[in-house]
Every structure is written in C-alpha cells, then in structure tokens.
Amino acid sequence: MNAIHNLSQLLEQSQCQFKIFDLGRRIQAIETKDFQQVEMGQKPYPYPLQRHANLAIAYWNDSQQPWIWFLKFPLDERGLLNQTDIGNFLKYVTEAFSVKASGALLTQDLTEEQQQHLANNPYTFKPNDDKMAVFHSVIRADLCLPTSQYYEHAQHYFTGDLGWNNWQTVGLQGITDMCSRLSDQQNGVAIRKALSKLADDKANHPALYALLGALEHVEITDKLAQRLLELAEQECGKAQPDLFLLSAYVRALSGANSDQLIAILEKVLADERLCHAEVLIAIAGRCWAQLNTEARAVKFLLRLAQTKNQDLFNQLFADLVMIPDLRFTFLPLLSHTPSPELANALYTLQQQTKSAQ
C-alpha cells in the first residue's frame, strides 16, 4: 500500500466511494478534485466559517450504507488547511481501524473501544440537530436510500390532509426528507402551496420555520423560489415586518437562482429598517456569493455599520474576507469607501485588530 498523506488517499485505497460536503454554511458538496487540492494546501478552503473548515465525509462500499465523519479543521490566515492537522487525524483513524501495511479497511465494523478511540480526537464535531437532520436526508437522497419513517406523514401534512394546526405531529426528519426530494412525488408543489397556509396563521409558524430551515440547504425550483420571494416581499412591505421571519425567508432563498436571490437582497439592503442584525447574519451566512460585487458589498457593510454593533461588524467582515471568491471584493474596501459611516467602522476594525495582535 502506498504511503497515506491525506484523507482522499485513505478513502481511495480502502476502495470506498465517498463524497465531501461543507457543513459550515449551506450543506453543499465539494468536488473531489477541489478537496484534494485543499488537502494538499494548493488552494484555500472554499467555504470557511469563523476560520474553520466544517466537513462531512460520507463513504460507502457496495452496500451503499454510508459511514460519516463530521470534521472541523482550523484554517490559517490564507484559508489553507494545516497539513499537521490532517496528519494527526489520519493517525487517529489508522490507530482506530488498525490499518496495516497490507491495506486499509475503513468499511469494517468498529468495536465500542475503537469507536471511542476514533471519537476521542480534537477534529470531530457534532452538527446541531436541524443540520444533522437535513444532512442525513440529503445523503440518503443522493444514494437513493429509503427515506425515514416520518416522510409519508410529512407528505400528508403538507398536502393539507391532516389540518394545518396539527404540525406538532410532524417529525423534522420527514420535513427534511421532503425538501431533499423536491422533484419526487410532487413534493415541491405541495410545499409551494403549503407556504401561504403556514404564513397566514402565526399559530402555524413553528412548522413554517422548520420548513424554511430545511429549504435553506437544498437547491429549489424557480416556482418555489418565486413563492418564497413573494412572501419575503410581502413581509418587507408591512408597517411592522417580522424581521426574524424575513431572515428565514432570505435563508430559504439561498438555494434559488441568482436573479431571484439578488432581488430580495437588493430590496432588503435598500431599506435600513429591514437590516436587523439577524437578517444581515442570514445574508452573510447563506447568501455570501451574491456579495461578490463592490456595490452590493458596500451596501451590505454600510447596513452592518448602521447597526452600531462593532463586534458583529468585525466578525462578519473577517468571516467574509476569508471566502476566496470574496477576498478581492472586500479587501480593497479597507482603504477606500465612499461612506463616512462605513469608513469609520472599517477604521475601528483595523485599530482593534492591531490592538489584538
């Protein structure tokens, strides 16, 4: 067996099929060739969150029942993985699986002692329950594996068969199963029609929030996105908009086509009263790709500065400037911006950064 220097080599030499996902921002696949370059330090991690790479690595053999690692690695100031961290995690894996020179057997069942040894390392993490539910639905849909036991009940609810006020009986895993299979059995149509029913009655908003939280991690159809856009715009137009609900709509639209997503971002950023911290966090965390023009980046940062929350400004700016696709949009703003409010927030950011060094 050839020497193993990274995770991709280990998985390939174990004759596993595997898929890499980012779990820090939206749940999204990372191309294997891109991940291999990231592992070798040839390119920065594409979706950093708070200077970390949050990964899910799913691997499987002919049975197609996946094993999953949830891993969190720190990134340096360039967004690169530390090769020492990769090596250290590989050491935990090879010790837990008793990998010999004769071959790596990652698909073997582990004893409780081996599982404990593998879990007892600084690189594993547990996603929150909502994200875990979405991820399991996504990977099972990808591998054409059966849905959870809650799927059919969720379908009945979202077609209105159970009564909209009976959302308490619907399992979150059933909702995420539907959202990960929007093209199956008219799931997308049922969800699109259900949105208005859930939005109209505040008593049903817990179900609405659960649905929107699942949608933010999947690609959505234009028709579904249009309905979400209409509801978000209706909320924007209210005398007293529910800014937390608006934030959830923005997050759910992150899987829409770029034109639809830009439409809601432009509407939100044009109105200072809509730019609550929660909404701006949603944009930075889920809709970052649309901040890739100087005009939108400046609008976003100006609204962020107007919250008068310098700590939040510092955190989100530092987070966004680490994203490779945004770095050269945001960095120049440190030395040039047309807004005094924004210039002051950026100056304070730089002074506080110098003081912390």
C-alpha positions in Angstrom: 0.0 0.0 0.0 1.3 3.5 -0.9 2.0 5.9 1.9 -1.1 7.8 3.0 -0.8 11.6 3.3 -4.4 12.7 3.1 -8.0 11.7 3.6 -8.7 11.2 -0.1 -5.8 8.7 -0.4 -7.0 6.8 2.6 -10.6 6.5 1.2 -9.4 5.6 -2.3 -7.0 2.9 -1.0 -9.8 1.5 1.1 -11.8 1.1 -2.2 -14.6 3.3 -0.9 -16.8 5.6 -2.8 -17.0 8.9 -1.0 -18.4 12.4 -1.1 -17.3 15.6 0.7 -19.7 18.2 2.0 -19.3 21.6 3.6 -21.5 21.9 6.7 -20.4 25.3 7.9 -22.6 27.5 5.7 -25.1 25.8 3.4 -24.9 22.0 3.2 -23.2 21.6 -0.2 -20.9 19.1 -1.9 -17.3 19.9 -2.6 -15.8 18.3 -5.8 -13.3 15.6 -5.0 -10.6 17.2 -7.2 -11.1 20.5 -5.4 -10.9 18.9 -2.0 -7.7 17.1 -2.9 -6.1 20.4 -3.8 -7.4 21.8 -0.5 -5.9 18.9 1.4 -2.5 19.4 -0.2 -2.5 23.1 0.6 -2.7 24.1 -3.1 -5.9 26.2 -2.7 -7.8 27.7 0.2 -10.9 26.0 1.6 -13.9 27.3 -0.4 -16.5 27.9 2.3 -14.7 28.9 5.6 -16.7 29.8 8.6 -15.0 31.5 11.5 -11.6 30.4 10.1 -12.6 26.7 10.2 -13.5 24.1 7.6 -16.6 22.2 8.8 -16.8 19.0 6.8 -18.9 15.9 6.5 -17.2 13.0 4.8 -19.6 10.2 3.7 -18.1 7.0 2.4 -19.6 3.7 1.4 -19.0 0.3 -0.3 -21.3 -1.9 -2.3 -23.9 -1.9 0.4 -24.3 1.9 0.0 -25.0 2.3 3.7 -22.7 5.3 4.4 -20.3 5.8 7.2 -20.0 9.5 8.1 -17.3 11.6 9.7 -18.0 15.2 10.9 -14.7 17.0 11.0 -13.7 20.5 11.9 -10.2 21.8 11.0 -8.7 25.3 11.7 -7.6 27.4 8.7 -4.6 29.8 8.6 -4.9 33.4 7.6 -4.7 32.4 3.9 -7.6 29.9 4.3 -5.4 26.9 4.0 -5.6 23.7 6.0 -2.7 22.8 8.2 -1.0 19.6 7.0 -0.1 18.7 10.5 -3.9 18.6 11.5 -4.6 16.3 8.6 -1.7 14.0 9.6 -2.9 14.0 13.2 -6.4 13.0 12.2 -5.1 10.3 9.9 -3.1 8.9 12.9 -6.4 8.6 14.9 -8.1 6.8 12.0 -5.3 4.4 11.3 -5.0 3.5 15.0 -8.8 3.1 15.5 -9.1 0.9 12.4 -5.8 -0.9 13.0 -4.8 -0.1 9.4 -1.9 -2.3 8.4 0.6 -2.0 5.5 -1.5 -4.8 3.8 -4.4 -2.4 3.3 -6.9 0.0 4.9 -10.2 -1.5 6.0 -12.4 1.6 6.6 -15.6 -0.3 5.9 -15.2 -2.8 8.8 -17.4 -2.5 11.8 -15.7 -0.9 14.8 -15.8 -2.3 18.3 -17.0 0.1 21.0 -13.4 0.6 22.1 -12.4 1.5 18.5 -15.3 3.9 18.2 -14.3 5.6 21.4 -10.7 6.0 20.3 -11.7 7.5 16.9 -14.2 9.9 18.6 -11.7 11.0 21.1 -9.9 13.4 18.9 -10.0 17.3 18.6 -11.2 17.3 15.0 -14.6 15.7 15.2 -17.7 17.8 16.0 -21.4 17.3 16.2 -23.6 19.5 14.0 -26.8 20.9 15.5 -29.9 18.7 15.3 -31.5 20.6 12.5 -28.5 20.5 10.2 -27.9 16.8 11.1 -31.4 16.0 10.0 -31.0 17.8 6.7 -27.6 16.2 6.0 -28.9 12.7 6.6 -31.9 13.4 4.2 -29.5 14.8 1.6 -27.0 11.9 1.6 -29.8 9.3 1.6 -31.4 11.0 -1.3 -28.0 11.2 -3.1 -27.5 7.4 -2.6 -31.2 6.5 -3.5 -31.6 5.0 0.0 -35.0 4.8 1.7 -36.5 7.8 3.5 -37.1 8.0 7.2 -40.3 6.6 8.8 -41.6 10.3 9.1 -41.6 11.0 5.4 -45.1 9.8 4.5 -46.7 11.6 7.5 -44.9 14.8 6.5 -46.3 14.5 3.0 -49.8 14.1 4.3 -49.4 17.3 6.4 -48.0 19.4 3.6 -50.9 18.5 1.3 -53.3 19.7 4.0 -54.7 16.3 4.7 -54.0 16.5 8.5 -55.1 20.1 9.1 -52.6 22.9 9.2 -52.8 23.2 13.0 -51.6 19.6 13.5 -47.9 20.5 12.8 -46.9 19.1 16.2 -47.3 15.6 14.9 -44.8 16.1 12.0 -41.3 14.9 12.5 -38.4 17.2 11.4 -36.8 14.3 9.6 -39.9 13.9 7.5 -39.7 17.6 6.5 -36.1 17.4 5.6 -36.8 14.2 3.6 -39.4 16.1 1.5 -37.0 19.1 1.0 -34.2 16.9 -0.2 -36.5 15.2 -2.7 -38.4 18.2 -4.1 -38.8 16.6 -7.5 -40.3 13.4 -6.2 -44.0 12.7 -5.8 -44.9 16.4 -6.3 -43.1 17.4 -3.0 -42.1 20.7 -4.4 -45.6 21.6 -5.5 -47.1 20.5 -2.1 -44.6 22.7 -0.2 -45.1 25.7 -2.5 -48.9 25.5 -2.0 -48.5 25.0 1.8 -46.3 28.1 2.3 -49.2 30.5 2.2 -51.3 28.5 4.5 -48.5 28.4 7.1 -47.5 32.0 6.7 -51.1 33.3 7.1 -51.6 31.9 10.6 -49.0 32.7 13.3 -50.1 29.6 15.1 -48.5 27.6 12.3 -45.2 29.5 12.2 -43.3 26.7 14.0 -44.0 24.5 11.0 -43.1 27.3 8.6 -39.7 27.9 10.4 -38.9 24.2 10.3 -39.7 24.1 6.6 -37.7 27.2 5.8 -34.8 25.9 7.8 -34.7 22.7 5.7 -35.0 24.6 2.4 -32.0 26.7 3.0 -29.7 23.8 2.4 -31.1 22.5 -0.9 -31.5 23.8 -4.5 -35.0 25.0 -5.1 -37.1 25.3 -8.2 -37.9 28.7 -9.8 -41.6 28.4 -9.0 -40.9 27.6 -5.3 -38.3 30.4 -5.1 -40.9 32.8 -6.6 -43.4 32.0 -3.9 -40.8 32.5 -1.2 -39.8 35.7 -2.9 -43.4 36.9 -2.9 -43.8 36.1 0.8 -40.5 37.8 1.7 -41.5 40.9 -0.3 -44.9 41.0 1.5 -43.1 40.9 4.8 -40.8 43.7 3.7 -43.9 45.8 2.8 -45.5 45.6 6.2 -45.6 48.5 8.6 -44.0 46.3 11.2 -42.3 43.4 9.4 -41.3 40.3 11.3 -37.6 40.6 10.8 -36.9 37.1 12.1 -39.3 35.6 9.6 -37.8 37.8 6.9 -34.4 36.4 7.9 -35.8 32.8 7.5 -37.1 33.6 4.0 -33.8 35.0 3.0 -32.0 31.9 4.2 -34.5 29.7 2.4 -33.9 31.6 -0.9 -30.2 30.9 -0.7 -30.8 27.8 -2.9 -32.7 29.9 -5.6 -31.2 31.1 -8.9 -29.0 34.1 -8.6 -31.6 36.6 -10.1 -34.3 35.7 -7.6 -31.9 35.9 -4.7 -30.4 39.2 -5.8 -33.9 40.6 -6.0 -34.6 40.1 -2.3 -31.1 41.1 -1.2 -31.5 44.4 -3.1 -34.9 45.1 -1.6 -33.6 44.4 1.9 -30.4 46.4 1.6 -32.3 49.3 0.2 -34.3 49.8 3.4 -32.4 50.4 6.7 -35.3 49.3 8.8 -35.2 45.8 7.3 -31.5 45.4 8.1 -31.7 43.9 11.5 -28.6 42.0 12.7 -30.4 38.7 12.2 -31.2 39.5 8.6 -27.6 40.6 7.9 -26.2 37.4 9.6 -28.5 35.4 7.3 -27.1 37.2 4.2 -23.5 36.6 5.3 -24.0 33.0 6.3 -26.2 31.8 3.4 -26.1 34.3 0.6 -22.5 35.3 0.6 -22.0 34.5 -3.1 -24.2 37.5 -4.1 -21.9 39.9 -2.2 -19.3 39.5 -5.0 -19.7 43.0 -6.5 -18.3 46.1 -4.9 -21.8 47.8 -5.0 -23.5 45.0 -3.0 -20.6 44.5 -0.7 -20.6 48.3 0.2 -24.4 48.3 0.7 -24.1 45.2 2.9 -21.3 46.6 5.0 -23.0 50.0 5.3 -26.1 48.4 6.7 -23.9 46.4 9.0 -22.2 49.5 10.2 -25.5 51.2 10.8 -26.4 48.5 13.4 -23.8 50.2 15.6 -22.7 46.7 16.6 -18.9 46.9 16.0 -18.3 43.4 17.3 -20.7 42.0 14.8 -19.2 44.1 12.1 -15.7 42.9 12.9 -16.9 39.3 13.0 -18.8 39.3 9.7 -16.2 41.2 7.8 -13.4 38.9 9.0 -15.5 35.9 8.1 -16.5 37.2 4.6 -13.0 38.3 3.6 -11.7 34.7 4.3 -14.0 33.4 1.5 -11.8 33.0 -1.6 -14.5 34.3 -4.0 -15.0 37.4 -1.9 -11.5 38.3 -0.7 -10.6 40.7 -3.5 -14.0 42.3 -3.3 -13.8 43.1 0.4 -10.1 43.7 1.0 -9.9 46.9 -1.2 -12.7 48.4 0.9 -10.3 48.7 3.8 -8.5 51.5 2.1 -11.4 53.1 0.0 -15.1 53.5 0.7 -17.4 56.4 -0.2 -19.4 56.3 3.1 -18.2 58.1 6.3 -20.2 55.6 8.4 -18.6 52.6 6.8 -15.2 54.2 6.7 -15.5 54.7 10.5 -16.5 51.1 11.1 -13.6 49.8 8.9 -11.1 52.1 10.7 -12.3 50.9 14.1 -12.0 47.3 12.8 -8.4 47.9 11.8 -7.5 49.6 15.0 -9.0 46.9 17.1 -7.2 44.2 15.0 -3.9 45.9 15.6 -4.5 46.2 19.3 -5.3 42.4 19.5 -2.0 41.4 17.7 
